[in-house]
């Protein structure tokens, strides 16, 4: 486990050890963990250029104003986009491509809790639209710019805030998760995320990919839950925080620090190349999602460590059965239909 003091020490070196003008894309950073990570990132980075993908301009501008106050030498741009739409997501990525020659960092934390099963106008499971499909789409679309960063800078990384280390069985008969029980969704989707990132890493071995589970962090996400059980979910989460928050929950500020560490530390190098982030900080390299060092894809828990033996075994079996290809083809099929 990386202690908070070690993480703070590593993060404090960002402005001196990483170059000025790091280019970062944050998708879903107007509240919660995404916002906390963005705020901490701009505190440390030297004159960064940040693109914020967001649906609500008012909320986004408040976050940008905070960033300008913390780091007035940075550049911050809102790209208005509904991240439940693949078409709109593609347009947002195109705006970045037109303005930048490379992107150093992509942080993905968009999503909402939608309990009822319904489809978006593009035919996507509404719960998976922003939390799964467009996250992978952003990483795919910005991959050329990440590869360019890996050739010329010390950082080229994707951080996906979701369910790392919680991988489980994938129901290949219901990849879109339209029929399965709620209790089966998290392990199913977590494995889909990790396997999709592994596919991207095979395409771009000079880019590193992190899929993390942030732990229990008290944010406003649960307050926007929709569906017949929404009230129950909100009440249970609030009650757990009131009764056990001191012991079970990760403070939002600490979560932001930990995600900046994931975004920049040399503990998570790519499979090939030198874009490993900060120079060696004395912390050991973390095992990748395949159980090997320097694998390029990392499934980590809230403490920035992982995966455990159970998750490694699950992923190994899924790869052995050819499920990784099924998952990637599923993403491609959904992307194609959504953009027709």
N, C-alpha and C positions, 0 to 999 in steps of 0.2 A: 504493500500500500504506500502510495506517495502521500506523505504528511502534508498538512496545509502549509506548514512553515517551508517545506521544500518546494512546494508549488509556488508560493509567494516569492521565494528567492529566484526560482527559474523565470517567473513572469517579469520580475524586475529587470531582467537582462534583455528584454525584448528591444527596448529603444536603442541599446548600445550594440547588440549582437546581430540584429536583423536590419536590413536596409530601410531607408526612408521610402515612403510612398508605396507601402504594401497595399495591394488592391484586394478588397474583400467584398464578398456578396453574402448578405444575410437574408435568408428567406424565413419570415415569421419572427421578427424581433421587435414587435411593438409592445409586447407584454412578456412577463414570465422569464423563463430561462434564456430565451433568445435575446431579450432586451438586456438582461443582466450580463450576458456574455459580450454583447456589443459594447455596452458601457465600459466594462473592464478592458476590453480590447483597445478602445480608443484612448483609455487612460495610459496604456503602456506603449502603443505603437507610435512611431515618429512620422507625423504628417501622412496618415493613411488616407486612402481613397476608398470610401465605403458606398456600396449600393444597397439600399434597403428595399426589398420586395415586400409590398404590403397592400392590403385591400383598403384600409381606412386611412385616408390622408391626414385627418386630424390627429389621430393617435401617432402616426408615423412622424409628423412634424414635431410633436412634443418630444419624441425620442431623439430626433435629429437636433433639436434645440439643446437638449441635454448634452449631446455629443459635442456640439460646437462650444458649449460652455467649458467642458472638460478638456477639449483639445481644439482650440480655435484654428490651428494650422492644418487640421485635417479637412478633407473635402467629403461632403455627404450629399447623396442624391437619392430621392425617393423615386422608385419606379412603381407606379400604381398597377396592381395586378391582382386578379382573383386566382389564388393558387389552387382552387378546386378545378380549374380549367387548364387542360393541357395546351390548348391554343393560346390562351393568354400568357401562360408560362413561357411558351416558345417566343412570343413577341417580347416579353421582358428580357429573356436571354439575348435576343437579337440586339436589343438596345445596348447591352453591355459589350457585345462583340463589336459593335460599330465604334465604340469609344475606347476600348482597351486592347492592347497587344498581348497582355497576359493577365491572369487572375491567380493570386497567391492562395487565397483561402475562400472556401464556400462553407457556410454554416447553415444547416437545415434543421429548423425546429417548428415549421408550420404544421397546423392541424387543429382539429376540434373533435370533441367527443360527441359522436352522433350514434345513439343506441339503436334507433330504428333503421331497418334496411331499406334504403331508397336509392335510386339512381340519379346522378347528375344529368343535365342535358346532353353530355358527351357519353353517357352510358356507363359511367364509373360508379362503383359503390361509393356513396357520399362520404362515408367514414374514411375510406382509403384514399380519396381523391387528393387531398392536400397532405395527408400524413404519410402517404406511401408513393402514389404514382408520380405526382409532380416533383417530389423530392428526388427520385431517381432520374426523372427527366432533366431537372436542372443540372445534376451532376453529369449526365450524358451530354447535354448541350454545351456545357462549359468546359468539357474535357480538353478540347484543343487549346484553350487559353491556359488551363492548368498545366498542360504539357509544355507550353511555351515558358511558363514561369519556372518549371523544373530545369529548363535548359539554361536559364540566365540568372536565377535567384536561388537562395537557399530554402525556399518554402513553396510547396505546392501540395495542398491538402484539402480534403473534404471531411467535415465533421457532421455526422448525422445523429441528432439527439432523439433517441427512441427507446429501444429495448435491449441493447447489447448485453450479452451473456445470458439472456432469457430465451435463447433459441429452443425450439421444440419441433414436434412433428408438423409436416406440411400436408394438408389434405389436397392432393393433386386433382381431385374431382371437384373441388370448390376453391380454386386459387383466389377468386375474387371475394371470398368470405361472405357470400350472400346468405348461406344457409346454416353455417356452423354455430354452435353455442358460444356465448360470450366468453366462457372460460377457455375456449380453444383458440380464440383470436390472437391473443398476445404471442404465444409461442409460434404460431403459424406465420404471423406477419414479421416477427423478429427474424426468423430464419429467411424469409423472403428478402428482407432488407440486406442481411449479411451476404447472402448468395449473390444478389444483384451487384453489390459493391465489389465482391470478388470477381465478378465478370468484368466490371469496368477496370479493375486493377490488372487483369490479364491483358486488356487492350492498352492500358497506360501504366506500365510498371514503374515509371518514374514519379508517379503521383501516389501519395499515401491516403488511405481511407480509414476513418474511425467511426464505428457504430457504438454509441455509448448509451447506457442506462443511467439517467441522472440521479436515481434514487427518489425518495419521496421529498418533493420540493413543493412548498405551499405557494401556489400561483392562482391566478384567476381562471385557469383553463377549465376546471370542473364546474365553475359557475355558469359557463356557456353550454353545458351539456344539454342536448335535446333528445326527446324520445320519452316513452311511457315511464321509464325508470329514472328519469333525470333528477327528479326531486329526491329520490332515495340516494342516488349517487352523491348529490351535493351535501345532503345531511350527514351521510356516513363519513365523507372526507373531512368536513368541518369538525365533526365530533372527534375524529381521530387526531386532528391537529390540536384541538383544544386539550385533549386528555394526554396525548403522547408526543406532541410536537417537539418538546425539548429533547427527547431521546431518539425518536425515529426519523425526524425530518432534517434534511440538509438545508441550512440557511441559504436564502436566495443569493446573497453576496458571495458565499463560499462556492456555490454552484457556478456562478459566473467565473470566478477565479479558476476553478477546476476545468471549465471548458476552454478558457484561454490557454491553459496548460496543454490540454489535448490538442489544441490548434497549433501549438508552436514548439512543443518539447521534442528533443532528439530521441526520446524514448519510443517514438512511433515512426521509424524511417520507411521510405518506400522500398520496394523489392530491388529496384535498380536505381542508379544515379546518386546524386549528392544532395538533393533537396530534402534534407532531413530536419529542417527547422533550426533551432538554436544549436550552437556548438555544444559538445558534451557537457552535461550539467551534473555529472556524478551519479545520476540515477540510472538504474539498470534498464536495458531494453525490455520492452514488454512482448510477451509471446503473441503471435498473430492468431487469427481465427482458425488457422490450420495447425496450431500448436507449435509453430516454428518461429524463431527469431527472424526479424527483418522480412516478414511475409508480405508487407504492404497493406494488409487489411487487419484491423484490430477491433475485436469485440470486447468492450471493457465495461466494468461496473462503475458505480458512483465513485469508487475510490481510485479510479483510473487504472485498475488492474483486471486481468482476465485474459481469455475466458477460462472457466473451470473445466475439469475433465468431462463433466456431463455434457456441456455445450459442444466441446470439441468432438465428442463421440457422436452426438446427434448430427452435427454438420458433416462429419466424415461419412456417415451412413447415407445422408441425403445426396452427397456428391457421388457416392458409389452407385446409387440407384438412378443416377441421371436426372435428379430433380432440379439441379442447378440450371440445366438447359431448358427444362420445362418452365421454370420460373422466368428466365430471361425472355423466352419466346412469348410468355404471357404478357410481360411488360410491353414488348414490341407490338403485339397484337392490339393491346389497349391504346397505345400511342397512335397507331395507324388509324384505328377507328375514330379516335377522338379528334383527329386532325383532318378527316375527310371533308 
